[in-house]
Amino acid sequence: MDIKISMAACSCCNTARWLCPSCGLAGHWPVPSPAPSWPVEFAGRCPSCSSSLSLEVTGYGPQNPEVTALERALKLPPARPR
């Protein structure tokens, strides 16, 4: 089963963060450079549970403020939308 996820990309780091709906693993994929025509679609598998993922990046915008495991370990505050 293909799980479709839509999100916006962060313009400062040019990546799109996502969470696997099946297992909750946080991940990110870089957005192609130069800026593409929106939307951009990626297909892949979750490295944790192997769910088939279809990610759609709709453009640049505020990121999901979910705290990643690394941010929790370093006790960094969540990223703020611009």
N, C-alpha and C positions, 0 to 999 in steps of 0.2 A: 504494500500500500504506500502510495506517494503522499507525503505530508507537505502541504504548501504553507510557507511562512512569508509574510510581507513585512518589510521594514524599511526605514530610512538609513542612509549612510551618514557618518560623521564627516563633516568637511575638513576638520583639522587633522584627522589621522587617516582619512580616506578608506575607512573600513566600515563594514556593516556587522553589528553584533546580533547574535541570534541565540535562542534557547531551544533545545530539542523538546518538543511537546511530549515525547514518549518517556525520556529519562531525566530531563531537566539539565543536561549538560550545556554549559555556556560555550559559545564559540564565536569566531569572527572570520570573515572573508574579506580580502582586499577588493576594492572597487577598481576596475580597469582605469588606467591613466593614458591619455587625457580623458577628461570627463565624458562619459558615454551619453548616448541618447537614452532617456529613461522610458520605461523600466528596463532593468538588466536582470536576467534570470541566470541562476546557477543551479546545477544539479549535483547531488553527491549523497554520501551516506554519513550518518552520525558515527563518529569513531568509537563511541561507547556501546550503543545498542544496535548499531547497523540499520536503523530505520532509514528508508529512502526519503531524502529531503529535496524539495524544490523551493529554492529561496528566490524571492522577487524583491529587488532593491528599487524602490519607487522614486528615489531622488535624495538630495541632501536635506536633512532635517534633524530635529532633536532625537537623540539616541534613547533607547530604553535605559532607565537609570538602574537596572539590575546590577547588583554588586557581584563581581566575579570572585572566584576562589582566591586569586592572587590579591585582589583588592581587600578581601576580608583578612587574609594573612598579614598584609602590610598595614592594615587598619586605615586605609585611605578612604576619604569620603567618596560617595558615589558621584559620578560625572554629572554636571549640571547642564541642562539644555541651554543652548545659546539663543 
